[in-house]
Amino acid sequence: MAMKAEDIVRLIQDALPNAQIKIQDTMGDQDHYMIEVGSKAFQGKTKVQQHQMVYQALGGRMGCELHALSVKTYPSQDHQVEK
């Protein structure tokens, strides 16, 4: 079962308000995505903790509705996600 990019963005923004998000469907199948997330909530967190926050926002959809997700995260003060 596929998942739309806008649904992924909505879930992450619900969990990380004001997050800057760039998402790309890498295979054109709504099942493989690359995402960049910039958020002030990542400040002081390790990369592992930042990625865990993104996966938590997806609420268990990885491996079910969403097959593959490549994640890059940045504290928003350090990096501006290009639109």
N, C-alpha and C positions, 0 to 999 in steps of 0.2 A: 504494500500500500504506500503510495507516494504522499508527500507533504509539500504544500505550497510555500514558496519563499516568504510571502507576506505573513503566513501563520508562524513561521520560525521567528521572524522579526518581532511580531506582536508578543510572542511568549517571552522573548528576551527583554523587550522593552517593559513588559509588565513586571518582570523581576528586577530589572536594572533601569529604573526611570532615567531619562536623559542620556541613555547610552547612544553612542554613535555607531551605526551598524552599516556594513557593506556586505552584501551577500551575492554569490554567483552560483548558478546551477551549472556545475562543471561538465555534466554529461547531457544536459537537456532533458532529463527524465524525472525531475522533481524528486530525486532520490539520493543524489550525490551533490553536496554543496561545499563551498569554501566560504568562510565567514570571517570578517574582522570586526572586533568589538572593542570600542574605546569607552571606558567608564571611570568616573571618579571612585566608584566602589572598589576598583582594583588597586587603589593606592595602598601600599604597604603589604600587599599580598604577593605570594610567589606565583610563578606562571602556572604551576599545578593547581593552586587554589583558585586562580582566575578562571582556568578552564573548567574546574569543578563547578564554579558558579554558573557558567554558561550551560553546562550539561544539566545542572539542577533546574535551571529555568525551563528546560525542555520537558521536564516532568516525566521521565521514563519513556519518551518516544524514540530514543535511539535504539536501533535494532528492531524496531517494530515499524512505525510509520516512516521513520527516517533511517536509511541504511548507512550512509557515510557522511561525515561532517569533518572537514579540516578547519581547525580553529586557530586564529591568531588573536591575542588580546593585548591591550595596552592601557595603562592608566591614561585617562583622557588628557591630563596636563602634558604628558610626554609625547603624545602622538595624536594627530588629527587624522581620522579615517577619511580617505579621499572619496568623494561622492562620484 
